[in-house]
Amino acid sequence: MGSFPGGTVVRVTPTLTTDTYATGDALFLATKIPNAVSNRGGVSYLSAMYFLDKSDNSDGATDIIFGFQEKEGTTIASSGINTTVDISNSDLANNKVLGYARSIGDNATTGAHIDNARIHMVFPGGGVNENAGPNLMLKADEGSTDVYVWAVLEASTPTYAVDSLELIFHIKYLD
């Protein structure tokens, strides 16, 4: 399955739009985290997550909620990327949601210390703790080693380039 002893770091570039986003918009739709678990239908631990904003558009006011799901399923925004998140509770449940994590404004970011880019830490969904990663268990759907992530803008109205975000997952395999 291409797994690595103990764990791995997976980098994913989600598809974005170049139009200005609004609060409550889907930043990107379900994006595969390949080999998030070491065995089909297995479990892993997401010990840390970061995102690299290569265009430096995630200013201090940008809060992003990252949702994780066990399988690829119904989209969170019926009209696509950069539209209001609109999903029924049954569709959300059918996606086998695993939990959420968030990046909160200018907490744990490189800020303006790096010219033309920023690195942001993603926290547990319940609050900011700069010493803790997202604290999420990841489980793949039966027959798969992949898990999916999507994001919603909680605050701010940034404009991104299509490939300006890179998600970085530090994964510890448990099985």
N, C-alpha and C positions, 0 to 999 in steps of 0.2 A: 504494500500500500504506500510505499515511499515514506514510512514513518522513521523517526530518528529516536534513538534510545533516550528516554527521559522526557523529551519534549522538543519543541521547535519554535522558531520565529517565522510567522507567515506575514507577508506583505501583500496587500490588496489595494488596487486603485479602482474605486467605484466610479461609475459614470455619472457626471453632473451635467447641468445645463449652464449656458453662459448668460442667462437672463437673471435679473435681480430676484432673489428669493424673498418671501415674506414670512413673518413669524407663523409657525404652524404648518409650514410646507414640508413635504418630503424632500430632504436633501438628496437622498438616493434611495432606490428601491432595493429589495432583497438581493444582496451581493454575496456570492459564494466565498467562504473561507475554506479553501481546499485543505484536505488532510487535517482538519481541526481535531480529529480523534484518530487514534492509531489503528483501531479495528472497526470493521463495519458495525454500525449500531452502537459503537462504544462511547465512552465518557472521557472527558479531559477537564482540566482546570485552567481557566483564563486568569493567569496570575498578574498580568499587566497589559495595558493597551494604551497606545499613543496614536496620534495622527499628526502627520506632517502636512502643513499647509504651505505648499510650494509657491503660492501667490501672495501669501501674507494678508489674506482677507478675513481671517477669523480673529477679529479684533476683540478687545476686552469685553464687549457686550454680547458676544456670540455664545449662547448655550445650545449644546447639541445633545439630544437624547439618542443613544444607540440601542436599538432593540435586537435581540438575538432570538433565532428560532431554529428548531430542530430540522425542519425540512423546508424545501422551496414550496411556496404555495401562493395563495391569493395575495395580490399586491396590497400595500397599505394605502395607496392613493389611486383611486379608480381612474383618474385622468393622467397619471404618470408622475414623473419627476417634476419638482417645482410646482406642485399643486397641493391644495389642502389635504391633509391626511383624512381619509374617509374609508373606514373599514368596519364591517359589522362585527359584533362581539363573537358571533359564531365563526366567521372567517378568521378572526384573530386566534380563536381557540384551535381551529383546524390547522393552523400553521405551527402548532405546538410551540408556543412562545416559551422561551427559557428564562427570560428576565431582561433587565435593561441596565445600562450604565450611562453616565453622562459626563460631558465636558462642560464645566461651568466657567464661563467668561474668562477672566484673566487669571484664574487660580491655576497654579502649576503649569505655567507656560513660559516659554523662553522670551515672550514679549518682544520688545524691540531690540533685544540683545544680539540677534542674528539678522543681518540685513536681508530683506526680500523674502523671508520665510519665517515660519513659527512652528514649534513642536509643542503639542498640547498633550497633557496626561488625561486619561479618562478614569473617572472615579466610580465607586459603587453607586448604584441608583439611589440609595438612601441618603447620601450626603457626601460632603467633601472630607477626605482624609488623605492628605498628601503622602502618607506612608503605606497606603493600601491600594491595590489594583482593583479591578472591577469586582473581584470575588464572585465569579460566576462559574458554575459547572456547565460545560457544553456537552450536549448529547446529540449524536447524529441519528438520523432516521435509519431504520433497519435497512441493511444493504448498502449503506453509504458511510463515507468517512468525512463528509462535508457538513458544515453548519452555515447558516446564513445570517447576515447582519444588514440592518437598514437604519436610516437616521432621519430624525425630524428636528427642524430648527425650533428651539424653544424661545429664543429672543434674537433680535438683530435681523438685518436685511442685507446680507452679503451678496456679492457677485463673484462667481468662481470661473476659472477656465475648466474645460471639460475634464481634464486629468490632473487638476491641481491638488487633490487630496490623496494622500497615501495612508492607509490604515495599517498599523503595526501591532500584531497580536503576539504576545509571549505566552505560549501554551505549554502546560505540563501534562504529559500523558499519564493517565491513571490506570489504563488496562493494557 
